[in-house]
Amino acid sequence: MATLDTPVLIGRSSSHFTRIARLFATELGVDHSFQVVRDLLSTNPEDYGGNPALRIPVLKTAQGAWFGALNVSRELWRRSNPRPRVVWPEDLDTPLLANMQELTLQAMATEVTLVMEKMAGAGEGTTHARKLRESLLNMMAWLEANASAALAALPPERSLSYLEVTLFCLVTHLEFRDVLPTASYATLNRFCQQFAQRPSASTTLFRFDV
Ligand SMILES: N[C@@H](CCC(=O)N[C@@H](CS)C(=O)NCC(=O)O)C(=O)O
């Protein structure tokens, strides 16, 4: 059995939740290998590093497997040296910032459902799919309207925040998967252009694994 001296990140290069983890790993300089989940419709937990939710990302370590992007990002941070100042979701103690994080993650989850339904052949014609799209549009409008104030309210001495990483992954993924046209979200696009200048953003570009 492999000793897992180096953690293994299990995910896909086209997945926005996986990109959160990949961005953190790069920002924090944590050595790891990457294992691609070939079939996202597989119902075998072993294909997802043992995650019973059948979701990615997962980080396999000698200590055990960490399920989900936030757990993985925190574990990568604990392994980093030095540990930079990261603003985590629990540090967001105003309605503006906390709701910004909540709606960013909910929009990502809603997008996953839309993409998976399409992949499974259900299409987007159901009343539930129409509701999901409406909800996604509402959330994006809220994020666009509140992004400037929220980003300005983040602690200035941070190296990184989970909010910025997730917001960047959400907006760039909507465009990548053609889920929504994003050109009209001027503030969010300005933020993404700025964030994209980080080396961690350019080395984790979305692509379909072959
Ligand atoms: N709560 C999880 C959500 C992860 C998630 O939904 N990942 C997507 C890929 S971006 C997935 O595994 N989808 C498979 C499915 O929905 O069946 C996290 O924060 O990491």
The ligand as an SDF file (V2000), in Angstrom:
LIG
                    3D

 20 19  0  0  0  0  0  0  0  0999 V2000
  -19.7840   20.2140   -0.4110 N   0  0  0  0  0  0  0  0  0  0  0  0
  -18.8220   19.7760   -1.4170 C   0  0  0  0  0  0  0  0  0  0  0  0
  -19.4690   19.8290   -2.7830 C   0  0  0  0  0  0  0  0  0  0  0  0
  -18.5850   19.1900   -3.8420 C   0  0  0  0  0  0  0  0  0  0  0  0
  -19.2790   18.9840   -5.1880 C   0  0  0  0  0  0  0  0  0  0  0  0
  -20.4930   19.1470   -5.3230 O   0  0  0  0  0  0  0  0  0  0  0  0
  -18.4530   18.6190   -6.1850 N   0  0  0  0  0  0  0  0  0  0  0  0
  -18.9830   18.3110   -7.4940 C   0  0  0  0  0  0  0  0  0  0  0  0
  -17.9420   18.5970   -8.5880 C   0  0  0  0  0  0  0  0  0  0  0  0
  -17.6150   20.3350   -8.7780 S   0  0  0  0  0  0  0  0  0  0  0  0
  -19.3120   16.8290   -7.5600 C   0  0  0  0  0  0  0  0  0  0  0  0
  -18.6320   16.0270   -6.9680 O   0  0  0  0  0  0  0  0  0  0  0  0
  -20.3730   16.4850   -8.2940 N   0  0  0  0  0  0  0  0  0  0  0  0
  -20.7820   15.1210   -8.4790 C   0  0  0  0  0  0  0  0  0  0  0  0
  -22.2720   14.9630   -8.3160 C   0  0  0  0  0  0  0  0  0  0  0  0
  -22.9590   15.9920   -8.1190 O   0  0  0  0  0  0  0  0  0  0  0  0
  -22.7370   13.8480   -8.3980 O   0  0  0  0  0  0  0  0  0  0  0  0
  -17.5580   20.6540   -1.3320 C   0  0  0  0  0  0  0  0  0  0  0  0
  -17.6360   21.7550   -0.7450 O   0  0  0  0  0  0  0  0  0  0  0  0
  -16.4950   20.2290   -1.7990 O   0  0  0  0  0  0  0  0  0  0  0  0
  1  2  1  0
  2  3  1  0
  2 18  1  0
  3  4  1  0
  4  5  1  0
  5  6  2  0
  5  7  1  0
  7  8  1  0
  8  9  1  0
  8 11  1  0
  9 10  1  0
 11 12  2  0
 11 13  1  0
 13 14  1  0
 14 15  1  0
 15 16  2  0
 15 17  1  0
 18 19  2  0
 18 20  1  0
M  END
$$$$
